[in-house]
């Protein structure tokens, strides 16, 4: 026993020594490289008084998937950072925001419990910065009963965009995939087109449906529209299908880790060829370019909000608030921008109200009344409005990997989706795009 | 359609299943513990390799560190839980390792977020064409290593004193203790060896498939299927089983009509083997250890 312990200790010390001596120095940069530096005005959030809010707190909540294999916590994380900044600057006319985040751990039963809990707690006036991967449908049922509304940061499945009491700030995988397809269409590189997705109900099938409908409408030949098993270990069949179909361009609509594995398999088979490879916004993160390696220089991805290094009032404020109020290692990604923006929309909707009258009813009215909300993080005005579906963000940007990092490839472009006719019609008839 | 690339890919993944299976089998025969945490230990080793490479550690050192970490985690569990597990029945032993698997999975998901990660072994950059299939050196290493570990384990079990002790424990634990075998030492060696094999497999699988905690943890399923084909006794049959499952999965996935069922191949194979084996009354898990 002692001999083993001693041997283990010796091994541990030895390993540590080797580890330390084998390290090579690393160049360390700030959280977002190549971004304009922040100035003091960026930190005057909300009223910008510079004085801490001391009144009775206003309770706001969020339901997000933070554990269980999917981590969307950067959305409520940045909302928290923005609320902290607002609370340091006079709050909502003197009242600070008290923010509570529930983790549903990728379990819809848990989402329903959390949603029911917040719905029952009448001191919770709204949900902001939510990012659940699994529970928009079950949560919406609870919110509807309780007259509670969510300005969601990140929605992924179909249900998040087809709910009465949930309105995401992001564009979602279907819009992101169509945006990528239409980018290639503008470059005359979309015919024939190939799409790769995940075989998940209410998500992968919804995206595949959009691609099929748009291809039919635009007269694009679809060389493949393949959905793979989320537990797939071998992407060789997929790559072989791609090389046989030989499309002009291709989009991967998978979470970043799976997209990276598909690209690794393609690289191993040297299958890049003349095909334009791309991915939806799920691959738009700072780490991706470096992880997939030099072989994929020129790889294209969609971005549902402004690029992380973009220059603009809200983009700069987002970075400044993150630097001041969030952990240094908190992700600076699209989800983080989305959480920040949802919090900002919420605060801007509440500031004109009388702070004393704020309760669930008055806040819900204010949230529902948000329209024509402009931000340089978005491409087009955002709105809420009373409807059974909410999909305000349907204009996005494109990015390309250069020297292992994403740079802007194309600015804002509206995305066409054959199923969005009702939404576009309502934008005009209800005047949702103007304040 | 040229099926050769699929056969190659299947053989490669299958050989790593077999490699992992050898680790599971040696531990099972020596300690009676069917280790459900084998995949999770491999996943942890692979993520540590990724992390240390990100911290600019030289890849070779990082890999050695990852394998050592795999061995250390398994050994630690063996040291802490081994004495208690020795006194409970096999089902409880297995369930205890399921607990370890979930703890390790939780730790991995807590430490590493869900962003894309890849391990690119230097050997994966060197590749060549074989009859229309691209093969890289890592894949050859996988195949060679599986064979080497099977032969090495067989030789070690036969010709080293530790191997003899392991066989003694496998055949009768009480009797082995009575004749003076240092049971704890033998068991701890089995834990550490099995952990190191898990580490090697995890790193190879991360290079060849996906570097994700949950994915690597649940690769224990095809590995267990390979061990079932080896009927919990035979190293050679475990090797054959691993390769068969790998190739089976890969070939099933080659045809779009059935490709959705490729992840079910290990279950189907294991079920068939268990049914056939039971019919012949050759083996049950209880009989092997009795």
Interface residues (C-beta under 8 A of the other chain):
Chain A: X1 X4 X8 X11 X12 X15 X18 X19 X22 X23 X24 X25 X26 X67 X68 X69 X70 X71 X199 X229 X231 X232 X233 X234 X236 X237 X240 X241 X255 X256 X257 X258 X259 X260 X261 X264 X268 X269 X270 X283 X285 X287 X288 X291 X292 X293 X331
Chain B: X1 X5 X6 X9 X10 X13 X52 X55 X56 X57 X58 X61 X64 X65 X68 X72 X75 X79 X109 X110 X113 X114 X115 X116 X117 X118 X120 X124 X127 X134 X136 X184 X185 X188 X209 X210 X211 X212 X213 X214 X215 X218 X219 X249 X250 X253 X254 X256 X259 X260 X262 X263
